[in-house]
Amino acid sequence: MFTIFRDNIFVPFAKVGFMALFLAYAAFLVYNILTPAYPIDAFFTNPSAFAALKFLPVFLVFSSIVILLIAAALYAYIEIGRYKQQLAYLTEERKILEVRVPDNTQETLANMEAVLEMISYGSGESLWFPVWWNGRKRPVYSFEIVSRGGSVAFIISTRAFWVDAVRSAIFAFYPKAQILEIDDYTYDIEYDEETHSMFAFEWKFESNNALPIKTYVEFQLEKRQSPGALSGTSLPAQQPQPLVDPLASLYDFFGSIRGDEQMWLQYVFRTQKYPRQPEDAADNPLDREYWNKQKLPKEIQNALVALEKKIRSGREDGADSVVLTQSEKRLQEIGPRLREKQALEVGIRLIYVASKNVFTPARITPMTAIYKLTKTEDNSFVPHGTLLDDVYNVPSLEPPRRDKDAEKQLLLQLFRDRMFWYAPALYAYCAADERRWSKKLREPSRKRIATVMTTETLTTVCHFPTVHVRTPSVQRTLSTTVEPPENLPV
């Protein structure tokens, strides 16, 4: 623990101490100015610090000490609490599950949303002391779409305590799915800047608008596909054909890589319990703005109320019809549905890593466009991160350096730990396990943005392969159990 706090606590303590002494000395000067009878002439005739100190009232000396001790205690409480939260998260037992669904699955994306609703638990944060001091937190899940040499799989990382709940939720809505417990694939690669190349970044919403991207309901993917569509025959005339799965191109792109190339797409999410701040930056939960902002469903409700007032006001003014923008029309259509959804805080991270001789820079541009089909005039996903910029500022230790490779190693380690909210956004990230990155990060390289969305929005960009995904390299169930025909002879 001392190693972790060596660079974090003592320097601020010294700053607080000097500030306390300065405030006490300033109070002494003000006291002299406001008290003419006090022998202030002696101070001006001998303006040395030691001469002034002999006139400093004893209570001011004690006040500076008290200020210093209180500030030190608060700072230590905050830092130790953050450290214990990080330690609790990193040391909890987690399981890695691979989920496979049949090639001709009939489950729609409404089933996937139901899975997310079932596992969106907010328990574990009832009392402040167990939360802050013991590191008790609500469950954090990581849903991942992974391609290793073109073999695409859907992976779930969860607490060992919640494995049975996750299995039950999946089997309830995907009864023919297969769930396999596997080892952590991220340790199959030992990243070395001399032998490997890597590109990584995170995603966020372009706008903080309460309206989301184009959701799967607007793609009509909540409807069950007809048997005719599965067999290749035409659909009935009265049934409109659903639009393509927005992740079909992503699965196909992931399936196109070869050799020792690997692509990992990660969705780290948890239930939203507290209001969000304007940009919902994950590194500043102590900001008062964070606690004053409303939750996402309430924001949608407020937007609907404001729209209703606008329509009512237009009618009262005698207008035949109120002209609405495209965003307002969309709010009328999807707002009543979204305000009933569960809100989630989601961190999205993508990594492309390969040996230097096979790393293909041409794959980077398609990586930044995987969510292009979901874009609307209200919102869209945009990649962000220092690896997309020309300036790299990553202060680190052992040895000190400021380069993009440090940020790459950091993002790789955050991916392995399925970490988004606890480090390094809040405090120094230090290795406690020999398998983790051994370097320390003195300061956060940048803010990690937690995108707030409903279960419907997350389902749109994170779901099991549907019947619309025809990529042959996607891992499916090896066999499917069906009921025997009714006309078999006895």
N, C-alpha and C positions, 0 to 999 in steps of 0.2 A: 504493500500500500504506500509505503514511503516513496518508492521510486515513482509511482504514478503522480503523487502530489508534490514532488520536489520542485517541479517547474510550474506548478499551478497555484500553489497556496502562498508560499513564502513571499514571493514578489508582491502580490496584492496586499498581504499583511503589512509589508513595509510601506506601501503607498498609503494604506489606510492610516497607519501610525503617524506618518508625516503630515497627512491631512488633518488628523486630530490635533496634533501639536500646533499646526498653523491656525486652525480655528480657535484654539484656546488663546494663542498669542494675539490674534485679531480681536478676540473678545476683551482681552486685557487693554488694548489700545482704545477701543470704544469706551470701555469703562472709565479710563483716564480722561477722555475727551468730555464725557458726560458728567464727570465729577470734578469740578474746578478745585475743590479743597484738597484733592489728592496731590501729592508731591510729584506732578508730572514734569516739573522743571528739571528734576534730577535726571530724568530719562533723556531729555533733549540735550542737556549739557554733557552727558556721557552715553551716546547712543550705541553702545555695544550690546550684543545679545546677552552677555552675562550680567551687565548692569541692569538691563531691563528685567531679567528673570528674578532678581531679588525683590522686585516690587510685584511680581506675579502672585496673585492671591492663591492660597493653597487649594481652594475649591476648584479653581480652573485647572490646576495640575491633575487633581483627581478626576475632573470631568473628561480630560483628554484620555486618561487611562481607561475610564469607563467606556468612552466611545470606541477606543481601540479594541477592548475586550469584547464588546457587543458585536462590533463588525467582524472580528475574527471568528467569534462563535457562529454567527449567521453564515459566514462564508464557508467555514468548515462543515456546517450542517448541510449546506447546499451541495458542496462538492462530494462529501461522503455519501449523501443520499443518491446523487447521480451515479457515483461509482458502484454502489450496491445495486442499483437498478440494472446497470450494465452487466455487472457480475452475475446477477440472478438470471438475466436473459441468456448470457453466453454459456452458463453452466447447466441450464435446464436440459433434460433429456428430450431429444427430438427424433422423430421418425421420418424416413423418406419413403413415400409411396409412389408407385407408378400405376396409373389408371389406364386401362384399355377398354374400348367399347367396340361392339361388332361393326363390321363394315356396312351393314344395312340397318343400322340403328334407326328406330322410329321415334326416339325421344327428341323433342324439340328443345329450343333454347329456353323455353319456359321451365323445363325440367332442371336445366343448369342453374337458373335463377333461384329455383326452389332449394337447390343444394346450398347455395350461398346464404339464403335466408335461414336455413336450418342451422348452419354452423356459425352464424353471426352472434356470438355470445358476448355480452358486456360484463359478465361477472368477473370478480377478482379485484375490483377497485371501489369497494364500498366505504372503507375507512381510510383516512389520509395517512395514518401512521404505517400500517402494513404496506400501503402503496409506495410511500416515499422512502421509508427506512428499510423495509424488507424486500423491496423490489417486486411486490406482487402486482401483476398487470393482467389486463384482459388478454385473451388469446390473440396471437399474431400468426397468421398463416402465410405461406408462400406457395402460390400456384405458378408453375413454370412450364414453358414449352421449350423443349430441348432438342437440338439436332446434333448428333455426333457422327460425322462422316455421311450425313444424309439420312440417317435413321432417326425419325422424329418420334418423340414420346411426350406424354403429358405427366408431369411430376407434381406431387404435393408434399410440402414439408410442414409438419405440424408438431406440437408438443406430444410426447408419448401419452400424456394423460388424456388427450382428446382424440386419439386414434380411433377408438371404438365409435365415438360420436361421428367422426368423419366417414368411417366405413358405413355406418347405418344410414347417414344422409344420402350417400351415393347409391347404395343398393336400393333405397326406397324409391328413387326416381330413375335409376339405371339398373334394373334388376339383372341384366345380362352382362354387366361390366365385370372385368377382372381387376383386382387390386393386389399388386405385388409389393412386398417390402424389399427395398434394394439398398445398396450402399450409396454413400454420397458420391455422385459422379464428378463433382467439382474438383476432387482431389486426384483425379486421374491425370490432370495436367499440372505439372510443376512449372509455373511461369518463370522464364528467365529471359531478360531483355536481350541476351546475346544470341539465343536460339529461337525465340518466339516473337511474334508480333501480335498486338492486341488493340482492338478499338472498342470503346465502351462509352455509353452515355445513358442518361435518364430521360424520362418523359414528364411533361406537365401539360395542363390545359393552357391554351393560348390566352383564354379570357377567364376571368373569375365569375362569369355569368352563371346564374343558377341553371340556365338551360344547358343540357349536355350536348354531346355529339349525337349523330344519328344512331338511334338505338335499334336493337334487333327487332323490336315491334314495328318500327317504321320500315324495316327490311321485310316484314311479313314472315319472319322466321319463327314466330310463336305458333304457326300453324303446322299441323302434322302433314308430312309429305304423303301423297297418295301412292298406292302400290304400283300404279301405272308408271309414275315417274321413276320408281326404283328399277323397273324392268326395262326402261328405255322407251316405252310407248308414250304417246302423246297424252297430255292431261285433258280431262273433260273441259268442254268449252266454258261451262259456268264457273270453273275454279281457276282463278288467276295463278299463274306460276310464280312462286316466291323468287325474290331476287337472290343473287348469289350470296353465299356466306361471306361476310366481310373479312374473315380470317382464312378463306380458301387460298388467296394469293400468298399469305404469310406461310401457311403450311407447305405450299408448293415451293416457295423460295427457300425455306429451311431444308426441304428435301432435295434441293439442287446442289448442295455443297458436297464435296468429296474428300477422300483421304482422311487426314488427321485434322481437318477443319472442324470447328465446333461453334455453334451459335446457341446462346442461352438467353431466353426472355423470361424475366421474373416479375411477378406481381406480388408484392408484400402488402398485406392489408389487414386491417383490424376494424372493429365496429367503432363508429364515431359516437362518442359519449358527450363530448364537450363542444361548445361553439368554436367556429373557426375564425382566424384572423384574415385580413384582406387578401394576402397571398397564400395563407396557410403554410407558412414556412415552418418546417419541423424543428428548427433549431432555436425557437424562441417561444416556448409555451408559457413563460412567466410574464410575457407582455400583457398589459391590461387589456389591450385591444383584442387579444385572443379570447378573453372570457366574455367580452361584451358583444361579440358577433353571434348571430343566430345560427342554428343548425340548418343544413341544406334543405330538408323538407319544409321547414318553416319559411325559408327564403322563397321557395317556390310558391308557398301559400300566400305570402305577402305580395309577390308579383301578380298572382291571380286576383287578389283583392284590388290592387292598383289598377289592373286592366278593367275590372268590372266597374270601378268608379269612373274611369275614362269613358266607357261605353254609356253608362247611365248619365253622365254629364252631357254627352253629345246628344242623347235623346231628349234631355230636358231643354237643350238649346233649340230644339225643333229640327234637328238634322234628320234627313230621311235615313241615312246610314252613316255609321262611323267608319272612317277609313283606318284600317289596321295595317301595320307593317307585317312582313313575312314572319318576323320573330314573334309578334303578338298573336298571329294566327296559329303558329306552332305551339305557343304557350297555351292557348285555348284548347288545343287538341291533346297535348300530352301532359300538361300541368296537373290536371286532376288525378291522373294515374301516378305520376312521379311523387306527388306529395305524400302518398301512402307507403312509399318504399323505405327500406332501411338504408341509411347513409353509411358509407364506408370511407375510411382514410386509406388511400392506395399509393404506394410508391412503385414506380415502374422502372426497370433497369434492363438494359440489353448489352450483351458482351459477345464479341466475335474474336476468337483466338485461334491461332494456327502457327505452325512452324514457319520460319521466315521464307523458306523456299516455296511454300504453297500459299502463303497469305496473299489474298487478292484484293487490292484497294477498290476495285470496281464494285465490290459487293457493298461498300459503305453507303453509297447513294440509295440503292433500293432499301437498305435497312432503315433509313430515315423516312421512308414513304409507306411503311407497312399499314398505317392507319388512314391512308388517303381516302378510302371509300366512306369513312365515317365522318368526314368533314362537313360542317354546315356553316352558314353565315353567323351562327350564334357562338360556335365553339369548335375547337379542333385540337388534336394532340400535336405538340411540337417538341422536338428533342432539345435538350439543354445540357450544359456541362462544359467544364473547362477543356475537355478533349476536342470540343467543337470550335474552340477559340484559338487565337494566335498567341495569347498570353497565358502562361502556366505559372501559377503561384501556389506551390505546395510546400510550406515550411515543414521540414521533417528533421529527424535526428538520425545519427548513426549510419552514414555520415550526413551532415547538413547538405541539402540540395534543394533546388527549385526547378523541377522539370516535370514533364508530362508523364514520365515513367512512374514516378511516385504516385501520381493520381491513378494510373492504371492499376498498380498493385493494390491501392486502397480500394478501388471499386471491385476488384476481384475478391478481396477479403470480405468486403461488405456483402457481396453476393453469397459467398460461402457461409457466412454467419446469418444470412437472411436478416440482416440488420438494416434498419432505416431510421428509427426514431431515437435510439439511445446513444449512438456514437457514429462518427465523431461530431455529429451536428451539435451536441450539447457540451462535450468535454473531450479531453484527450483520449484517443483510442490506443490502448496498449495491449500487447499480446499477453495472454495468460496461459495459452496452450502452445506447445512446441510446434503444432501443425499450423498455427496462425502466423501471419506476417510478423516478424520479430521487431520491426521498426515502430517507433512512436510518432504520432502526429501531434505537434505542439499546438497548432491552431487548425480549426476547420478550414478546408480549402475553399468551400463555398456552401451556400445553403442547400439543403436537401428539401425539395418541394414535395409535400404530400398533397396529392390531388384528391379532392373530395368528390365522390360520385355515389350514385345509388346502385343497388344491386343490379338493376336493369342495365345501367351503363357499363358496369364491370363485366357482366355476362356477355355484352356485345363484343368486347375485345379479349375476353378470356373464357374459353369454353372448350369442352372436349370436341374432338373432330365429329362433325355432323355428317349426314348422308351427302351433303353438298361438297364435302372435301374428298376428292378422288385421288389424292397424292398416294401412290402405291407404297412409299417408304414409311408411311405413318404406322406406328405399332398398333395393331388391332388385337382383339381376342383371338386366341388360336382356334377355338371352336365355339359353336353356339348350340346350346341345348334348346330343342323345340319340342312341342307336344306331338305325339304320333297322330297320324291321320285317323279320322273316326271310322273309316270304312275298311280298316284292316280285318281280314278273316280271323276268326277266333279258333 
